[in-house]
Amino acid sequence: MVKLNANNISFKYSGSNEWILKNISISLKDNQVKGLIGESGGGKSTLCKILTGYENNFEGEIKIDGLNTNDSKVNPVQLIFQHPERTMNPKWKMKRSLDESWDVNDDILEKFGIKKSWLNRWSNELSGGELQKFSIIRALNPKTKFLIADEITTMLDAVTQVQIWKLLLSIAKEKGIGILVVSHDKQLVNEICDEVVYLNDINTV
């Protein structure tokens, strides 16, 4: 079993005396789907960035037990953002965006309904739902053990939301990937998660 542990995480912006996050501890096992519910502006996205190494100016520690990460150039904890258009290089076609992460096989593309012709398109030629599928596929690198999903379907229509979550949960279970579902949508989180945590309950600000 591989386990992601965040211990006593605290964060405040430089020059500010006000803590956004204080003494947060949360863990995630591989092959577990855990929900984290919090209101907008409550620090959810900041915590997501800390867990995945995008934000390093914090107190506390992030540990991965049961996995040797010294030889890997790929972070085993991958973040899927709410706005995929902000994560794509507009100067790259979609095939290059995928190749940057891993050599994606045709089976994964077919499962997500990615047409081969889309690989030769620029990011601004695709819809939000199509781009989010590319973002998820990029995050499913074979060395990924944990996905931090930050409001990943909030901007999408209901049908696309269902399609994406059904696929993602199926692939994660198959590959033994743990998912932290970060959202303000209580109904979604309660429906798809094994366990639910409320940010206000673990944040001592």
Protein Blocks (a to p, Z undefined) as FASTA:
>chain_A
ZZdddehiacddehiabdfbghiacdddehiacdddddehilmmmmmmmmnopamcbgdd
dddehiafklpcbdfbdcddfblmlmpcfkbcfklmmmmmmccdfklmmmnopafklmmp
cfklpcfklmmmmmmmmmmgfkbcbdcdehklmmpcfklmmmmmmmmmmmmmmnopacdd
ddfblklmmmmpmbdcdfklmmcZZ
